[in-house]
Amino acid sequence: MREKSVTYKQLSAASGVKISTFKAWRHHNSITPRSIQAALSAVDLRALPVPFLETLPSPLAEKLREIGDKHGIEPPISQLVMLAADAPKMRAGQC
């Protein structure tokens, strides 16, 4: 929220998720997929299910490791970032 300069009130209004729900998430309450998707959408982000790095084809896994290393990102975050942003480029061999 700090990175996107969004308050609880703004996030709640944009996502339809109650402020108390956001605050409860900080204390290990369950997060539903619908709530997390709504919250992420409110700050122009999205969640994508991704396979574990170890289950990907070796060339793709290696490329993700290289990109993660280049940007100082550890898996599985590098998986999420790259699969969300560059999957079409990877499939086309442009990355």
C-alpha positions as CSV (number, residue, x, y, z in Angstrom):
1,M,0.0,0.0,0.0
2,R,2.8,2.4,0.8
3,E,4.5,1.7,-2.6
4,K,1.2,2.6,-4.4
5,S,0.4,5.5,-2.0
6,V,-3.0,4.1,-1.2
7,T,-4.8,4.3,2.1
8,Y,-7.0,1.6,3.6
9,K,-10.0,3.8,2.9
10,Q,-9.1,4.3,-0.8
11,L,-8.3,0.6,-1.2
12,S,-11.6,-0.4,0.4
13,A,-13.6,2.0,-1.8
14,A,-11.9,0.8,-5.0
15,S,-12.0,-2.9,-4.2
16,G,-15.2,-3.4,-2.2
17,V,-13.2,-5.1,0.6
18,K,-13.8,-3.8,4.1
19,I,-11.0,-2.0,5.9
20,S,-11.3,-4.4,8.8
21,T,-10.6,-7.3,6.4
22,F,-7.4,-5.7,5.2
23,K,-6.3,-5.2,8.8
24,A,-7.3,-8.7,9.8
25,W,-5.0,-10.1,7.0
26,R,-2.1,-8.7,8.9
27,H,-2.9,-11.0,11.8
28,H,-3.0,-14.3,9.9
29,N,-6.7,-14.4,9.1
30,S,-7.7,-16.3,5.9
31,I,-7.7,-14.4,2.6
32,T,-10.2,-15.5,0.0
33,P,-9.1,-15.5,-3.6
34,R,-11.9,-13.1,-4.4
35,S,-10.8,-10.6,-1.8
36,I,-7.1,-10.7,-2.7
37,Q,-8.0,-10.3,-6.4
38,A,-10.2,-7.3,-5.6
39,A,-7.6,-5.7,-3.5
40,L,-4.8,-6.2,-6.1
41,S,-7.0,-5.0,-8.9
42,A,-7.7,-1.8,-6.9
43,V,-3.9,-1.0,-7.2
44,D,-3.5,-2.2,-10.8
45,L,-2.0,-5.5,-9.9
46,R,-3.1,-9.1,-10.3
47,A,-2.4,-12.5,-8.9
48,L,-1.6,-15.4,-11.1
49,P,-1.2,-19.0,-10.1
50,V,2.2,-20.2,-11.2
51,P,4.0,-23.6,-11.1
52,F,7.0,-24.1,-8.9
53,L,10.2,-23.2,-10.7
54,E,11.4,-26.8,-10.4
55,T,8.4,-28.1,-12.4
56,L,9.0,-25.8,-15.4
57,P,10.9,-26.8,-18.5
58,S,14.6,-26.3,-17.9
59,P,15.1,-23.5,-20.5
60,L,12.3,-21.5,-19.1
61,A,13.3,-22.1,-15.5
62,E,16.9,-21.0,-16.3
63,K,15.7,-17.9,-18.0
64,L,13.6,-17.0,-15.0
65,R,16.6,-17.5,-12.7
66,E,18.7,-15.3,-14.9
67,I,16.2,-12.5,-15.0
68,G,15.6,-12.8,-11.2
69,D,19.3,-12.7,-10.6
70,K,19.7,-9.7,-12.9
71,H,17.0,-7.8,-10.9
72,G,17.9,-9.2,-7.5
73,I,14.6,-11.0,-7.2
74,E,14.4,-14.4,-5.5
75,P,12.0,-17.1,-6.7
76,P,9.1,-17.5,-6.5
77,I,8.6,-13.8,-6.9
78,S,10.7,-13.8,-10.1
79,Q,8.4,-16.5,-11.4
80,L,5.3,-14.4,-10.8
81,V,6.8,-11.3,-12.2
82,M,8.1,-12.9,-15.3
83,L,5.1,-15.1,-16.0
84,A,2.8,-12.1,-15.6
85,A,4.9,-9.7,-17.6
86,D,6.8,-11.6,-20.2
87,A,5.2,-15.0,-20.8
88,P,4.1,-14.1,-24.3
89,K,7.6,-12.9,-25.2
90,M,9.2,-16.1,-23.7
91,R,6.9,-18.3,-25.8
92,A,7.9,-16.2,-28.9
93,G,11.6,-16.5,-28.0
94,Q,11.9,-12.7,-27.7
95,C,13.1,-12.5,-24.0
